[in-house]
Amino acid sequence: MPLTKSEVEEIVEELDKHKGRATELITVYIPAGQNIYTVADQLEAEKSTAKNIKSTGTRKNVSNALDKITRYLKDYNKTPENGLAIFCGNVSKVEGQDDLQLWDIEPPKPLKMRMYRCDKEFVLEPLKEMLQVTEVFALLVMDRKEATIGMLEGKKIEILHKMTSGIPSKVRAGGQCLSPDTLIIKDNGEIIKIKDSHNPLLILSENFNQEINENTPVIAKWENNKELFRVITKYPRIEIKASGEHTFFVRTEKGIEEKPLFEIKEGDYLIMPESISLDLEDQNINFVPEIKQNFNMKDVKIPERITPDFARILGYYLGDGSYEADRITFFEQRKEVAEFYQKLIENTFEIKTDLRFRESKNYWQIRVYSRILAQLFKNIYLKKDKTHNENIPSIILKSSNRSLVSFIFGFFDAEGYVGKSRIAAGFNNELLARQIQLSFLRLGIISSINEYDNRRNPYSNNIRYTVAVDDLESIKKFYDLGGFISLEKKNKVKKLINKRSSRNKVRQLAVNGKEVARIIRNSGLNTRQFNCPDFFNNKKQLSKEIFKAKILDKILNVDLRRRLDMFYNSNLIVVKISKIDSIGVQKTVDIETKNHNFVANGLLVHNSSQRFHRITEGLTKTFYKRIAEEMKNSFFDMPKLSGIIIGGPIPTKDEFIDGEYLATALRQKIIGRLDIGDTSGSGLQELVQKAQDLLADHEQTLERKDVEKLFLNLGENQSMTLLGEENARRALTNGAVEILYLSSKVPKPLAKELSKMAENIGSEIKVISTETTEGEQFFNLGGIGMILRFAI
C-alpha cells in the first residue's frame, strides 16, 4: 500500500546511511502504469550481465540482489497505483559477511521515472524530491496578551514562536462597578441580577464588527463598596447605576468611543441594541402533580411544553389571577376578554370552566376547578403576593419569542391600557417592569419605565412602575404581533398609529451626522439637497425613519445607497442622558467578560476602564510590531510560502491586519482571517481545521475529510461500516470492501497483507496518518476501518 510521507522519510533516512564496497547496491524505480512483468524480465536479463563482473565478491552480491528482487516481484499481479521503488544489496559493514536486505516503497505520489541502477549507494533523489513540501502556509493565532506563530507543512503543524505581550491584567483599582440589581441576559434568555452572575456563565453582548448580538462568557466577578451614580436616559427612559470609573460606549463626533462615567455628561449619547436576537425553543413542562386519591378528580390535559396559548394564560394570570387548593380564578372587567380566556383555558387544558358576572364586585369571574391545575400554577408562581413579588417565569424567558410575546400580551390584557400617546401597564413591581422592558427588546419593541411615587395613595405606599411603549414603530409591532384582546383597546391602538407622525426621538441613528455628510460629499453629492443641516453638523439627531425619508429614499447611486443602508439597518441606536446624580456609597458588583462588553439594563456597557485602555494601547501596538517582525523573520524569504492564515478574537486580528503592521509582501499573502479564541498551539490546530475551505486541496484537509467520511458513515449507517482486523479479513474475503482505511501505525506486515487483499478485489485504500486529531482518533479505534459495498 502507499506509504505516508513520514514513513518514506524514515526509510530514505535509513537508506542514505548505507554505502557499498563496490557498485553492488541496486536501485529499481518502476513508474506508475508500467507493466511489472516487463520489468521482471529485464531484471532477469541483467543477471547474465552480472556474470561478467570481474570481482568475485561484487558479482556474488549483485547476482544475489537481482535474485531477491525478481523473486519479490512475483508477489505482484500488477504495478501498484503510484509505482514501486525497490532497493536491495549487501549492507554488511564487515567485509566478507553477507547482510542482504531489500526495501520496497509504494510512494505517496505517482512515480514518473523508470530506473535500474547498480552503484556504491542507493539512488534516492527521486524520492527526496517527492518528499519536498511544495507549499507552506504560515499560521498565526493571537490576541492582545499572547500569540503563537506556526507553519503548516504537509500534514504537520510546527510551532515556531510563542510570544506574550506583557500587558497587565485588568486593573482593579477604582472599580468599574455596577449596582448589584443591574439586570443582565443569559444566553438561554433568563434575565438575572448581576449579583447572581458567576463563572462560568454565558451572557449577552454585542459584536461591534458584525453588529449582532453575541454570547460571551463571564470570566471573573468582584464585589466592592463604591460611590454609585444613577444615570437616567430618555427616548427611551432607562436607568442604570454605576461607579464613576465604569466604562460606557458613547457616541461622539469621532464615532463610538469608550468613556468612563466621570468623563460623561448630561446630553451625551449612550449606545443600546435596537433588538435582541435569541434563537430559543419552547421549554418542556416538568410537572408531576401530587395525587393522594383519584376519587372525584377531574381530568385535565397538561401541555408537555410551553405553547403561545399556555404562555398567554400565564401572563394573564400574573395580572388578574389567583389560586386556591382546588381551583384557579381570573377576574376581568370586559366580557369579551373574559369569554376569550374562558375558551382559551378550556381548549388548552381540555376542561370545563365557570364564567359568571359578580354584580356586587362589577367584574367577570372565570373559575377553573382542578386541584392539578392549581398545583401547576403554584409550581410556576411560587410567591403568594405575585403582583408585587413575582417575576416573568424562567420557563417563559427560556422559550421562543412567540411564547414570550403571548405571555406579555396576556399580562397587558390584565394590566395594560392605551393612553393618548402610548401603550402602557402600571404596577408595583420594579423587577417585573425591568424584565418586561428587556423582554420587549427580543420582539423589537422599545419601551420606557417611568416611576411614580405612590406613597400618597391611601391604599398603597409602594412606588408605581409604568412600562410604556410610545414610539410609532414599537406601537405598530405591538399591534401587528397580536396585542390586546379587548376590541376597545385594539381600536385605541389603531387610532394611535393613524394619528402619530413618523417623527420621534426613539430609534435614533448611532452614526453621527458629520460622518454621513462626509460620505455623501465624497460620492459627489451636495448635502444641501437633503435639507438636514442640523443633522449634518451634529446639532440634532435623526430617527431611522426620518433618515430613510429625508436622505436614503432620495439617493439613486446604488453604491452610496448600499453604504448608507448599513447605518439604517444597524442594530445599534443612541439614547440621550437626561440626568446623572450621586446616590452615595453602596455595594457594587463588577464582572469581566471575554468580549469586554455586555448588555446591562438594556444598555451596552464596557467592563474595562478607559484609563486601563490608554495604558494598554501603547503596549498592544508594541506587541503587534513584535509579532510582525517575527513573521517577517520566519516567512519573508520563504519561496514555498503559499499563504498566511491569521486567527484570533474579532477586534484583535482585524486591528493587526488592518493596521498594516505586516510587511507588504506578507500582507499580500494573507488568504484568510478566522475567529479563534485559543492562542496556544491548540489554537493553531483549530485554525487549520476552520480553514478547510481555504485549504480545500491541501493534503491535511483531504485526509480530515477521508476520516470524517468514515466516522459519519459509522454513525449513520453502521451496517455498512466496520472496524477492526477481524471484520476487515471477513469483509475482504467476501469482496465487500469499497474503501479500506489503514492507520500508518498499523504493523507493516499486517498492513501489507490487508492491502494486497484489498487490491485483489479492487478496493480503494486510504492510509491515514496520526499527524491530525482525526487520524489519532482513528488509530485509537484500532486503525483499521472499512466502508462496505454491501452489508455482510
N, C-alpha and C positions, 0 to 999 in steps of 0.2 A: 504494500500500500504506500501511497505517497507519504514521505516523512515531512514533519514540520520544519520550519527554518531552524529552530533551535536544535532539533535532532541532527540536521545536516551539519550545522556549525560544529557540533560536538564531534561528529565523525571526521570532518575536514581537519579539525584541530589535531586529532589523533594521527591521521594520515600524514599530515605535514611533518610529523616528528620522525617518520621512518625514512631511512636512506639505504639504498642498496650498495653492495660492494662492487657491483658492475651494472651493466644495463640489463637488469633482471626483474625490475618491478613493472608489472603490466597494468596499463590503464585502458579500459574499453568504455567508450561512450556510444550508446545506441539511441538515436534520436526518436522522438515520438513518431509513430506511423511506420517505422522501419520494420521489415519482415525479420523476426527474430531467428527464423531458421536459416536465412541467408547469412546472417552474422555468424551463427554457429558453424556453418560450412566453411566460411572464410577463416575462422579461428582454427578449424581442423587442418586447413591448408597451411597455416602458419607453423604447425608442428613440424612439417617437412623442412621448412626454412630453418627452424631452431636446431635441427640436427647438424647444420653446417657451422654452428658456433664452435670456435676452437677451444675455449676454456671449458674443461670438463665440468667444473662446478657451476659455471654460468649456464651451460647447456642443460644441465640437470634441473636447475631452478626454474628456467624459463619453460622447459617442457612440462615440469610438474604443475606450474601455474596454469599453463594452457589446458592441461588435462582437467584441472579443478574447475576452470571456468566453463569449459564445454559440458562437463557433467552437470554443473549447476544450471546451465541454460535449458537443459532437458526438462526441468521442472516447470518451465513456462510454456503455455499454449500460444501466447502472443505477447508482443511487446507491451509493457504497461502504458497506461494512457499518457503519462508525461515522459516516457522514455526510461532508460535504465543506465546507471553508471556502475561499473564493476572495477574493483581494484584488488589485485592479487599478487602475491610474491612472498619470498622468504625474507622475513623481517627479523630474523635472529641477530642479536648483537654479538654473538660468539661465533667466530669463524669455524666452519666445519660442522656446525649444528644446524638442524632444519627447524624452522618455525613457519610453516606455510600457512598464511592467513588469506581469507577472502572477505571483502566488504562489498555489499551491494547497496545502492541508494536509488530509490524511486524519488526523484526530486519534486519539490512542491510546485514547480513551474515546468512547462514542456521544454525538453532539451532540443536544441535546434542544430546541433553539430554531431557529426559522426567521427569517431577516432579510435584507432588502435595504436598504442604507443608502448614501446619497451625501453625503459630508461633507468637511470640511477635513483629517480624519485618519481612519485606519482604526479600526474598532471592534474592539478586542482583548480587552475584558473577559471574554467567554465563554471564550476560550482561557486567559486568565490564571487564571481561577477553576478551570479544569480542571487547570492545571499545579500549583496549590497542593497541597502534600502534606497528605493528610487524616489521616495518623497518623505519629508519630515514635517510634522506640524508642531508649532510652538504652542504651549499651553500656559495660561496664567489664570489663577484664581486669587481674588484679592478683596479685601475691604480696607477700612481705614487703619486697622490695627495690625494686620498681617497679610502676607502674600506668599504664594508658592508658585515657582516657575518650574515648568516641566516640559517634556518633549515626548511626542508620540512617534515611535519608530516601529513600523510594522504593527505587531500586536502589543508591543511593550511600551509602557508608560514609565519614563525615567524622571525622577525628581532631580532638578539641577540646583535650585536655590530655595531656601526658606528665609523669609525676611520678616522682621517686626518693626513697627513704626516708632515704638516708644511713647505713643500718645497715651496720656494717663486715662484711667477710667473716669467715669462721670464724677465731677466734683460735688461732694455732698454739702459742703459749707454753703449756707444761705438757704438751701432747701427749696427746690422747685415744687411746692406743695399745693394740694387742693384740700377742700373740706371733705371730711370722711363720708358725707352724704351725697357727694358727686356721683351721678349715675353714668355707668359705662355699659356697653352692649357686648355680650359674649357672642362667640361665633355661632352658637346654637339658638340665638335670638333672645335669650334671657337678658333682662335688664337688672343689674345689681348695683349696690353701692360700692364705691371704690374701696371702702374699708373691708369689704368682704372678698376682695380680689386676693389672689395668691399665685404662687409659681409652682407648677405650671398652670397656665390659663391662656386661652386664645380670646382676644377681644378685637373689636372693630377699629380699623384705622383707615387711612387714605393713601392710595398710591398716587403721588402727585404727577408722576410721569404719564401714566395712563388715565389719570383722573377717574379712578374707580375705587370702590370700597375694597378693602383687603384685610384679611385676618392677620393679626400679629401676636406673637407670644409675649406675655408678661415675664420678664426675666429677673426682676428684682422689685422689692417693696420695702418702704421705710415709713415709720411713724414718728411724729415730732410734735412740737408746740411752736407755732409761728403766728405772727400777726397776719390776719386774713383781710382781704378786701372783697367787698361784694361788687361784682361787675354786672350791670344790667344793660341789655341791648334793646333796641326797638326795631320793628319790621323784620322779623318777629321779636316779641319780648321773650328773652331767655335770661336766666340768672345763673351765675357761676361764682363760687367763692374760691379765691386763690391767694397765695402769698405774693409779695411784690416781686420775687425773683422768678416766678413761674413764667414760662415762655409761651406766647401765643403766636399764631400765624396772623399777620397784619397786612392788609392791602395798602401799599404806599405807591408813590409815583414811580418807584423803581420796580414794582411788581409785588409779589407776595414775599414778605420778609419775616424773619423770626425776631420777636422782641420780647424782653421781659416786661412784666406788668408795670414796673415802675417807670418804664420809658413810654408807656401808652397813656393816652389822654382821652377825655370825653370827646366824641366826634370822630374818633378813629374807627376804622372798619375791620372787624374780625371776620374769619372765614368759617363757613359751615357747609356741610353737604346738602344739596337740594333734595336728595333722596338717599335712602339706604337700601342696598340690594343684598338680600339674604335668600338663598335658594333652599327653602326648608320644606319638609313633608309633614303632613298631619300626623300627630303623635298617637300611639296606641293608648287606650284607656286601661290601665292596670287596676282593676277594681274587683274585689271579691266581697259580696255582701255577707253580713252576719245573719244567718237564718237559724233561729233556735227551733222553730217549728213551721211546717208548711201549711198548717191549718189556716184557712181563710186568707192565705197570702195571694195578692193579686199578681197576675202575670204582667211582666213589663219587659220590654226589649231594651237592653243597654247597648249602645253602639260600641263596636270593637275599637274604633278610633275616633278622634275628633273630626267632626264634619262642620261645614259652614252653618248648617241649621242648628246643630247642638251648640256651636260656639255662640250663635245669636241668642239662644235661650240663656246661656251662662252669663252673657253680657247684660241682658235684660234683668236677670235675677239679681245681679250685683247692684243694680239701681233700685229695683222695686220688688224684690222677693224676700222670702224668709222660709225657714224650715222648722218643723217640729218632728217629734219622734216618728210619726207615721204619715206625714204629708208635707208638701211644699205649697206655698201660696204666693200669688202675684197680685199686685194692686195697680190699677190703671184708671185714668180719668176718661179716656176716649174709648168708645165702644168698638170702633173698627180695629183699633190696636189690640184690644183685649181679645177680640174674635180671631185676629190673625195669630196671636201667640197661643190661643187655645188649640187652633188647628195644627200649628207647628209642633206643639208639645205632643198632641195625640198622634201625629204622623211619625214623629221622631222616636217616641217610646212605645208606640202601639198600645196606648192605654186611654181609657175614658177620663175626661176631666169635668169639673163642675164650674160653670160660669154663672155668676149672679150679680145683680146690682145692689149694693148696700146703700139704701136711701139715707140712712142716718149718717153715713160717712161721705156720701156723694161720690162713690167710686165703684168701679167694677172689680170684682174679685174672682181670680181663677184659682181653683184648688185642685191639686193632684194628690189623690190618696194612694200612697205607696211607701211602705217602710223602706223598700230597697232604694227608691229614688231619693228619699230623704237622706239615707246613708251616703249615696253618691254625691249629693250636693254638699253634705257636711264634710265629706272626704276631700272635695275640691276647695271649699271655702272653710278654712279651719277656725277662723275668728268669728265670734258671735256678732260683734258690732262691726259688720263687714264694711258698711259705707264709710266709716271713719278709719278703719284699720286694715282692710283688705287691699291686696294688690291685684294686678292682672295675673291670673293663674299662670304658673310656669308652663303648664301643658299647652296653653294658648300661645304664649310668646314663642314657644319652640315649634309651633305648627305653621302651616302655609299662610301666605298673605290673604288668601280667600277666607280662611277661618278667622284670621286676626281682624280683618275689616268687618266681618259679620259680628264678631264679639263687640267691637267698638260701636257699631251701629245699633246693636241691641242695647248697649248701655245708654247711648244717646236717645233711643226711643223712650227710655225711662227718665233720664235726667236732662236731656238736651232741649234746646229751644232755638228759635230763629228770631234774631233782633233786627233792627233797622239796617244794619250793615254787616252782620256776621251770623255764623252758626256757633253756638256755644253750649257748654254744660258747666254748671257750678256746683261745688260740693266741698265738704270739709276734710279733704284727704290729700295732702300735698304730694306724697309719694305716688299715689294713683294718678294725679294730674300730670306729673312729670313723666310717668311711664306712658300715658296716653300721648303726650306730646312727642316722645321719641318714637312710639309705635306708628304714629301718623306718618313719620318720615319714610317708613317702609312702603307706604302707599303713595308717596309723592305729595302728601298733604302737609303744608307748613302751618303751624299754629303757634299762638302766644299763650302764656299763662299770666293772668292778672290776679293780684291779691287784693282782697277786700277785708278790712278789719271789721269782723262781725261781732266784736265783743259788746257793742251797744245793744245788740239784739237780745231782748229779754229771754228768748228761747234757746239761745246758743252764745257761748263766749269763744267759739273757735274761729280762726281765720278761714275765710272762704276763698277757694281757688277756682278760677274760671278758665277753662280751656277754650280758646276762641279761634275759629277759622274765619279769616276776614279778607284774604286776597282772592281775586276772581278765579285764578287758575285752581286754587285749592277748593273753593266752593264748587266749581264745576266738577272736579274729581269726586268730591263728596257725593254730589248728586248722581254722577254717572255710575259710581260704584254701587249704588243702591239707596243709600241714605235712609231717611226716615220712612216708617210705615204710615204714619199719620198723613192723611191727604192734606190737611190744613198746613202742616209743616212743609210738606213737599211743595205745595203751591207758593208758600212764602220763599222757599229757596229758589224756585223758578223766577219769581219777581226780582229777587236779589240779583240773579245772574243777568236778567234782562236790563236792569237799570244801572248796573255797575259798568263804568268805563274800563278800558284796559290799562289805564294809568294806575300804578300803585307803587309803593315803596318796598314791596316784598319781591323776592327773586331778582335781586339786582346783580348785574354783571360783576364777576370777580376781577376782570381786566380793567385797568384804568383807561380813561378816555384818551389821554395823550398817546398811549401805545396804539390804540385803534386809529387815531389821526395819522400817526407816522406810517402805519401800514397802508392806509388809503392813499396818502400822498406819494408813497414810493411806487404805487401802482399807476401813477399818472393822473389821479383824480384830484379834484379840489374839494375840501371838506365843507365849503360854504353851501354847496347844493343840498346838504343834508339838514341844514338849519338846526344844528345841535351845538352851538358854540360853547355853552357852559359845560357840556359833557366832554368835548374835545380839550377843554382847558382844566379838567378835573375839578370844576366848581360844583357839578351836580352828577348824580348817578343816574343811570338808566336801568329800568327793569328790562328783563329779557324780551317781553312782548313789544315794548316801545322801541327797543333796539332793532327788533325784526321789522317793525312797521316803518320806522324812520330811516333806517340805514340798509339792512340786509335786503329787503324787498326791492330796493332801488338800484341794486348793483347787478349789472349784466355780465361783468367779467367773471368767467367760470372759476378761474384760479383764485381771484380775490374773494369771491363768494365762498369758496370752499375753506379758505383760511379763516374768514370771519365766522363761518358756521361753527368752527371749533369753540369760539367763545360762547356762542349761543347754546351749543349742546353740552358745554362743560357742566359737570356735576357740582362745581363749586360756586357758591354765591356769597355775597357780603352782608353783614349785619352791622348796624351802626351802634356804637356805645353811647348810651344816654346818661349813664351815671356810674361813678366809681366812688365808693366810700369805705372807710375802715370800719371793721366790726370787732376789732380787738384781737388779743392773743387767744387762740383756740387750738384744739387738737387738729393735726393735719396728717394727710397720707400722701406719699409720693410713690409712684411706680415708674419703672423703666421698661420700655417695650423695644423689641428688636427694630421696628420701623421708625422709632423715635417720634411717633405721634399716635394719637388715639382720639376717638370721639367721646367727649365729656359733656353731659347735659345738652347734647346736640351741636356743640361747637368743636372745631378741630383744635386740639392743643398739642404743644410740643412737650417732650419730657427732658429737655436739656436747656440749660440757661444760655443766654446769648453770650455772656461773659466766657463761659466754657467753650462756646463755639468759636469765639475770637481767639482764645488761647490755642485751640487745636487746629485752627485753619492753616496757620503757617507750618505747623508740624506735618499736616496732611500733605501740603504741596511739596515739602521736602521729601516725604516718603514716596510720593508719586515720581519724583525725579530720580530717586534711587532705584525704583523698580524699572523705570525706563532705561537707566544706564546698564543695569544687569541684563535686560532684554537685548540691548544693543551688543553687549559683550558676548552674549551667548549665540545670537542668531544673525547679526548683521552680515557676516561674511560666510554664511552657510548656503552653498549653491543649491542644495536639495530642499530648502525651505519652501513648502508649498502653500502654507497659510498659517495664520495666527488666530487662535480662538481664546477669547477672554471671558471669564465668568466672575460673578460677584453680585452683591446686592444692587438693585436698580440704580440708586444715585451714584454709588461709588465707581462702578466700572464705567458708567457714562461720563462722569467727571473726568476720569483718567483718559478715556479715548477722545472725548470732545475737547479736552484741554490741550490736546496736541503735545503731550509730554514725550511720546514716542518719536523716534527719528522718522522722517517722511517715508523712507523706503520700507520701513517696518509697518508704518501705519497703513500703507497701501496694500499690505499683505493680510490685513485683518479680514477674515471671512465670516466671522460671527461673534456676537456678544450675547451671553446667555445668563439667565438669573440663577445664581448658585449661592447657597447660604454657607457652605463649608469651604474654608480657605486652606485646609490641610491637604495632605496627599490624597485623602479620600475624596476631597473636592475635585481633584484632577480626574479621578475615575468617574465621578458624577458628571463632570464637564464633557468628557468624551462620550458618555452614554447619552446625554441630552443633545449632543451634536451629531447624532446619527444621520440626520438629513443632510448635514454639511459634508459628512464623511461617507456618503452612501456607497461608494465603490471601494472604500478602504477595507483592508483585509480584516481588521478587528471588528468593524461593523458587520461585515459579511458573516464572520464566524458567530457573532452575537445572534444574528438573525437565524442562522442554522440551528443554534441551540434553543432559541426561543420557539422555533417551529416544533422541535421535538417536545419541549415542555408543554406547549399549547395543545398538541395532539395527545399528550399524556393525560392532560386534564379533561379534555373534551371528548376524546374518542379512545378510551382505554383498551378496547378490544382490538384496536388496530395499531397499538403502540406497546412495545415490550422493552424491558430492561434485563440485563444480566447475561452471563455467559451461557447458562443452561438454555435459556429461552432463545438466545442467538443461534446456538447449534441446531435446536429443533426447527426454528423458522427457516434457517438457511438450508437445512436438509430438505425441507418441504418446498423450497423455492419461493417462499412467501415474502422475502425481504425486498422492499422497494429502495429504502435508504438504510445503510448501516453506519452507525455513529460509533467511533472508537476514540477514546481519550489517548492523547500522546503518551500518557503514563502507563497504559496497559502494557504488560510484559511483551517484548518484541516477538518471541516465538508464538504466543497466543494471537497477537495482532496479525502476524503474517498468515497464520492458519485460517483465521476468520476472513481475512481479506481475500485469500485465494478462493475460499468457498463462495464469497460474495461475487467475485469476478466471474466465477463459473456459471452463475445464474443471472448475470447482467445487472447486478445491484449497483447503485451509486454508493460510493464510500466517502464519508466525511470524517476527517481527522481533526479532533478538537483539542486545542492547546489548553494549558492551565494558566495562561497569562491573562485571562479575563475572569471576572467574578463568575460569569455563567459557566465558563469552562471548568473552573474549580468546583462549582456545584455539581456539574455533570460527573466529574471524576469521583466526587464523594458519594454519588449514587451508584458507583460501580464502574463507570467509564465505558460501558457497553450498552448501546441502545439501538432500537430499530423502529422504523415506520413500515408497516406491512402493506403488501399489495392486496391481501385478503386475510380475513381472520382465520386463526387456526385453533 
